[in-house]
Amino acid sequence: MKRTSLVVLIVCACFVSVAWGQQPAGTCSNNWAEFHRPNMQRWNPCEKVLNVRNVGKLSLKWSYSTNYLVYSSPAVANGAVYVGSEDGHVYALNATTGAKLWSYTTPNRVVYSSPAVANGVVYFGSDNGHVYALNARTGAKLWSYNTVYSVDSSPTVVDGVVYIGSGNHNVYALKASTGAKLWSFSTLDIVDSSPAVADGVVYVSSADGYVYALSAKTGAKLWNGPGGGGESSPAVANGVVYVGSGQGSVYAFNAKTGAELWSYGTGGQAVNSSPAVADEVVYVGSLDGTVYALSAKTGAKLWSYITGQSVYSSPAVANGVVYVGSYDGNVYALNASTGAFLWSYLTGGGDSSPAVANGVLYVGSRDYHVYAFGLK
């Protein structure tokens, strides 16, 4: 999704992390390695440090100043934070101290795309039309793929394949090791959203007003339905696809058939925020300035929280807390069950979507900074 991602790789106690790679199967990983997380739900079920009782004590651990706006959402893996900036750079920062490890310059264009980290490689898109793969440890370029038009979409990496959208209206599947194109699918407008991949199917929304389900192997269209038109990236949980629309609604579709299960209208403003799904609740922001919690089964509103301005940011959910940014300049922590306010911090705010791992909240801001918050 445009202006969004932070990746963090951390392993729960009793498991040992694998240096500069992905977690072995079966471990509980705190890794927020891409915009969606591997569960495609923007929910970290492994977070055990921050909770509704102590999140109000969050304080600033560090901040790092880039040279321009940070719409990209940070990603953290193996002790490093990866994030793009409108200054045209992707940065790797020490997750504990915020010290710069390296930076990579894309030629003359901004980076809205949120990085994804897999097997020691950082993948991201740039407004110069390229998809990049960098060595996560050194920042050295491994390959790039030219789509010609801007790539504000955030990549999703599954089973050795990078899935990403482009301003040329296409969705691409690229071989993660080489960047070779495996297939592409053409929609009728730009694709800024981040693809969600589940059970061999790629779900992605387009500015043409539709959400698409494509075969992950071939790119063949399985179904499409109303629900695009904005920058909202689909979330997939329990056989259901959830996505916001440019027309101001949140939709739920049967993941196999595309049948519409329910829709919920927000306050008449576009839903560019991407849903997070946890414990049968869908959390999403709207340009009407409100964060909503909806029943995943029925779409009924459970609660809403009004911020000061539009909510482009996509919520992150961890251990009973919802984290989200607002154009009022704040990043918020809300009680996931009730919507009650727990904490906020004035950063300058904006579109960057938070990531939470190992007791730390990471987020970018329009004030040019990347922030990390934790308990003292």
C-alpha positions in Angstrom: 0.0 0.0 0.0 1.1 3.5 -0.7 2.8 5.3 2.2 2.9 2.3 4.4 5.4 -0.6 6.1 7.8 -1.5 9.0 9.3 -5.0 9.4 10.5 -6.4 12.7 12.0 -9.9 13.2 12.1 -11.0 16.7 11.5 -14.4 18.2 9.6 -15.2 21.3 11.4 -16.3 24.4 12.6 -19.9 24.2 13.3 -19.7 20.5 16.5 -18.6 18.9 16.4 -16.1 16.0 18.0 -17.1 12.6 20.5 -14.4 11.6 19.3 -12.3 8.6 16.7 -14.8 7.6 13.1 -15.9 8.1 11.9 -17.9 11.2 11.7 -21.6 10.9 8.2 -23.1 10.7 6.5 -23.7 14.0 8.1 -20.9 16.0 6.3 -17.9 17.5 7.8 -15.0 15.7 7.4 -11.3 16.6 8.7 -10.5 13.1 6.7 -7.8 11.3 8.5 -8.5 8.1 6.1 -6.9 5.7 3.1 -4.6 5.6 0.6 -7.3 6.3 2.7 -9.7 8.4 2.7 -13.3 7.2 -0.8 -13.9 8.5 -2.1 -11.2 6.1 -4.0 -9.6 9.0 -1.8 -6.8 10.5 -2.1 -8.6 13.8 0.9 -9.7 15.9 -0.4 -12.6 18.1 3.1 -13.2 19.5 3.5 -9.8 21.3 3.5 -10.3 25.0 5.2 -7.2 26.4 2.9 -4.3 25.7 -0.7 -4.7 26.8 -3.8 -2.6 27.9 -2.4 -2.2 31.4 1.1 -0.8 30.6 0.8 0.7 27.1 0.0 4.1 28.7 3.6 4.2 30.0 5.1 4.1 26.5 7.9 6.6 26.1 10.2 7.6 23.2 13.2 5.3 22.9 14.7 7.0 19.9 13.9 8.9 16.7 15.8 9.1 13.4 15.6 12.1 11.1 15.5 11.5 7.3 15.6 14.4 4.9 11.9 14.4 4.1 8.4 13.0 4.8 8.1 9.4 5.9 4.9 7.8 4.6 6.5 4.4 4.3 5.7 2.0 7.2 8.8 0.7 9.0 9.7 -3.0 8.9 11.9 -4.6 11.5 13.9 -7.8 11.1 16.8 -9.3 13.2 17.4 -6.1 15.1 17.1 -3.7 12.2 14.4 -1.3 11.1 13.8 -0.8 7.4 11.9 2.2 6.1 11.5 4.4 3.0 11.4 8.2 2.8 10.3 10.9 0.4 14.0 11.9 0.2 14.4 8.9 -2.1 16.3 6.7 0.4 15.6 3.4 2.1 17.1 3.3 5.5 18.3 0.4 7.7 18.4 1.5 11.4 19.5 -0.3 14.5 16.2 -1.3 16.2 17.5 -0.7 19.7 19.3 2.7 19.2 18.0 4.1 15.9 21.6 4.4 14.6 21.9 4.3 10.8 23.3 1.0 9.6 23.1 1.9 5.9 21.0 3.7 3.4 20.2 3.1 -0.3 19.5 5.9 -2.7 16.9 5.5 -5.5 17.5 7.8 -8.4 15.6 11.1 -8.1 12.3 9.7 -6.7 10.5 9.1 -3.4 9.8 5.9 -1.6 6.3 5.5 -0.4 6.4 1.7 -0.5 6.8 -0.2 2.8 9.7 -2.7 2.7 9.3 -6.4 3.0 12.1 -8.6 4.4 12.6 -12.3 3.6 15.6 -14.6 3.7 18.1 -11.7 4.2 16.7 -9.6 1.4 14.8 -6.2 1.6 12.2 -5.7 -1.2 10.5 -2.4 -1.9 9.1 -0.2 -4.7 10.0 3.3 -5.8 8.4 6.2 -7.6 11.1 5.8 -10.3 9.1 2.8 -11.5 11.4 0.0 -10.1 11.1 -2.8 -7.7 14.3 -3.3 -5.8 15.9 -6.1 -3.9 18.8 -5.3 -1.5 21.0 -7.3 0.8 19.4 -6.7 4.2 22.8 -6.6 6.0 24.7 -4.3 3.7 22.2 -2.5 1.5 23.9 -3.7 -1.7 21.6 -4.0 -4.6 20.9 -7.5 -5.7 18.4 -6.8 -8.6 15.8 -4.3 -9.8 12.8 -4.7 -12.1 11.5 -1.8 -14.2 7.7 -1.4 -14.4 8.2 2.1 -16.0 5.5 3.7 -13.8 5.7 4.5 -10.1 5.6 1.6 -7.6 3.9 2.8 -4.4 2.6 -0.6 -3.6 4.2 -2.5 -0.7 5.6 -6.0 -1.7 4.4 -9.2 -0.2 6.8 -12.1 -0.3 5.5 -15.7 -0.2 7.3 -19.0 -1.2 10.1 -17.3 -3.1 7.8 -14.9 -5.1 7.4 -11.1 -4.7 3.9 -9.8 -5.4 3.5 -6.1 -6.0 1.4 -3.5 -7.8 2.4 -0.7 -10.1 1.1 2.6 -11.4 1.0 1.0 -14.9 -2.2 -0.8 -13.7 -0.5 -4.2 -13.3 0.0 -6.6 -10.5 3.4 -8.5 -10.8 4.8 -11.8 -9.5 8.6 -11.7 -9.6 11.0 -14.4 -8.7 12.4 -13.3 -5.3 16.0 -14.5 -6.0 16.4 -12.9 -9.4 13.6 -10.4 -10.1 12.5 -12.4 -13.2 8.9 -11.8 -14.1 6.7 -14.9 -13.5 3.5 -13.2 -14.6 1.6 -9.9 -14.6 -2.1 -9.1 -14.5 -3.6 -5.9 -15.8 -6.3 -4.0 -14.0 -8.0 -0.9 -15.3 -6.2 1.6 -13.1 -3.2 2.1 -10.8 -2.5 -0.5 -8.1 -1.1 1.2 -5.0 -2.4 -1.5 -2.5 -0.3 -4.2 -1.1 -1.3 -7.7 -2.3 -2.4 -10.3 0.3 -1.6 -13.9 -0.4 -3.4 -16.8 1.2 -4.0 -20.4 0.2 -2.5 -19.9 -3.3 -4.6 -16.8 -4.1 -3.4 -13.2 -4.5 -5.9 -10.6 -3.3 -5.3 -7.0 -4.4 -7.4 -3.8 -4.9 -7.1 -1.3 -7.7 -8.0 2.3 -8.2 -10.5 1.0 -10.9 -12.9 0.3 -8.0 -12.5 -3.5 -7.8 -10.7 -6.0 -5.6 -9.2 -8.9 -7.5 -8.5 -12.6 -6.6 -5.8 -14.1 -8.8 -4.1 -17.4 -9.0 -0.7 -17.1 -7.2 0.9 -19.5 -9.7 -0.4 -18.1 -13.0 -2.0 -14.7 -12.3 -5.3 -15.9 -13.8 -8.3 -14.0 -12.5 -10.5 -16.1 -10.2 -13.0 -13.3 -9.3 -13.3 -9.6 -8.8 -15.8 -7.5 -6.8 -16.4 -3.9 -5.8 -14.2 -2.6 -3.0 -11.2 -0.9 -4.6 -10.9 2.6 -5.7 -8.6 3.7 -2.9 -5.3 2.6 -1.4 -6.7 0.0 1.1 -4.9 -3.3 1.0 -7.0 -6.5 1.6 -6.7 -8.5 4.7 -7.5 -12.2 4.7 -8.8 -14.2 7.7 -10.8 -17.4 8.1 -11.8 -17.6 4.5 -12.9 -14.0 4.2 -11.3 -11.0 2.4 -11.7 -7.6 4.1 -11.0 -4.3 2.2 -11.8 -0.6 2.3 -13.1 1.3 -0.7 -12.7 4.7 -2.2 -16.5 5.1 -1.9 -16.4 5.0 1.9 -17.3 1.5 2.8 -15.6 -1.6 4.2 -16.4 -4.9 2.4 -16.2 -8.5 3.4 -16.0 -11.1 0.6 -16.0 -14.9 0.5 -12.3 -15.6 -0.3 -13.1 -18.5 -2.6 -16.1 -17.2 -4.5 -16.0 -13.5 -4.2 -19.6 -13.4 -2.9 -20.2 -10.2 -0.9 -20.9 -11.1 2.8 -21.4 -7.7 4.2 -20.4 -4.0 3.8 -20.3 -1.2 6.3 -20.4 2.5 5.3 -18.2 4.9 7.2 -18.9 8.7 7.3 -19.0 9.2 3.5 -15.3 9.5 3.2 -12.8 7.1 1.4 -11.4 4.2 3.4 -7.7 4.2 2.3 -6.7 2.5 5.5 -6.0 -1.2 5.3 -8.0 -3.4 7.7 -6.4 -5.3 10.6 -8.2 -8.5 11.8 -7.8 -10.0 15.2 -10.1 -12.2 17.4 -13.0 -11.9 14.9 -12.9 -8.1 14.8 -12.0 -5.9 11.9 -10.2 -2.6 12.7 -9.9 0.1 10.1 -9.5 3.9 9.7 -11.5 6.3 7.5 -10.9 9.7 6.0 -13.9 10.8 8.2 -11.3 10.8 11.0 -12.6 7.7 12.8 -11.2 4.4 13.7 -13.8 1.6 13.5 -14.1 -1.9 15.1 -16.5 -4.1 13.2 -17.7 -7.7 13.7 -15.7 -9.8 11.3 -18.8 -12.0 10.9 -21.6 -9.5 10.4 -20.0 -6.1 9.9 -21.9 -4.7 12.8 -20.1 -1.7 14.5 -18.6 -2.7 17.9 -17.1 0.7 18.6 -15.6 3.8 17.0 -13.0 6.3 18.1 -12.9 9.8 16.6 -9.4 11.4 16.0 -8.8 15.0 15.1 -8.4 14.4 11.4 -8.4 11.8 8.6 -7.0 8.4 9.2 -4.9 7.1 6.3 -2.8 4.9 8.5 -3.6 1.2 8.8 -4.1 -0.1 12.3 -1.7 -2.7 13.9 -3.1 -5.0 16.6 -1.1 -6.7 19.3 -2.0 -8.1 22.7 -5.4 -6.4 23.0 -4.2 -3.0 21.8 -4.9 -1.2 18.5 -2.2 1.2 17.3 -2.9 3.7 14.5 -1.8 7.1 13.3 -3.9 10.2 12.3 -3.5 13.3 10.3 -4.1 15.2 13.5 -0.4 14.4 14.2 -0.8 11.7 16.8 -0.2 8.0 16.9 -2.8 6.4 19.2 -3.1 3.2 21.3 -6.7 2.1 21.9 -8.2 -0.7 23.8 -9.1 -3.3 21.2 -12.1 -4.5 23.1 -13.7 -1.2 23.9 -12.0 1.5 21.9 -11.0 3.3 25.0 -8.1 5.7 24.7 -4.9 4.3 26.3 -2.0 6.5 25.0 -1.0 9.0 22.3 2.1 10.8 21.1 2.3 13.9 18.9 4.8 13.1 16.1 3.5 15.2 13.3 1.6 12.2 12.1 0.3 11.0 8.8 0.0 8.0 6.7 2.7 5.6 8.0 1.2 2.5 9.6 2.6 1.3 12.9 4.3 -2.0 13.6 4.6 -3.6 17.0 7.2 -6.2 18.1 9.0 -7.3 21.2 7.5 -4.5 23.3 8.4 -1.7 20.8 6.1 0.4 18.6 7.7 1.7 15.4 6.2 4.3 13.1 7.1 6.9 10.5 5.9 10.5 10.4 5.4 13.5 8.1 7.8 15.4 10.4 10.7 13.5 8.6 11.3 11.1 11.5 11.1 7.5 12.3 10.1 6.8 15.9 10.5 3.9 18.3 8.5 3.8 21.6 8.9 1.4 24.5 8.6 0.9 28.2 11.3 2.4 30.4 
